[in-house]
Amino acid sequence: MPFKHGFRPYTRDRVKALNPNQNGVYGLFRGNVVIYIGSGDIPTRLLAHLDGDNACITKEAPDQWTDEVLKDDPTRREGELIQEYAPICNKVIPR
């Protein structure tokens, strides 16, 4: 099942506008190319990627993102999305 929300521009200002402590899953995209899917504290992780914490993400230059805030552990949902989208910067696909 795809992400439940639409895309937003992947800019520092847009990420900083998020409420803190939003846990869940997120996806980074460049046009229709799925670059990365991750989970955790969404604003913190998105800012870390903007700061260059992952060389593959930096190289692929995502320009939009989406997310799903979840109350429970996001690991299962992250695995589902990785299996569905096969992002180019996710090295390990959870099973």
Buried (B, 14 or more C-beta within 10 A) or exposed (E): EEBEEEEBEBEEEEBEEBEEEBBBBBBBBBEEEBBBBBBBBBBBBBBBBBEEEBEEBBEBEBBBBBBBBBEEEBEEBBBBBBEEBEBBBBEEEEE
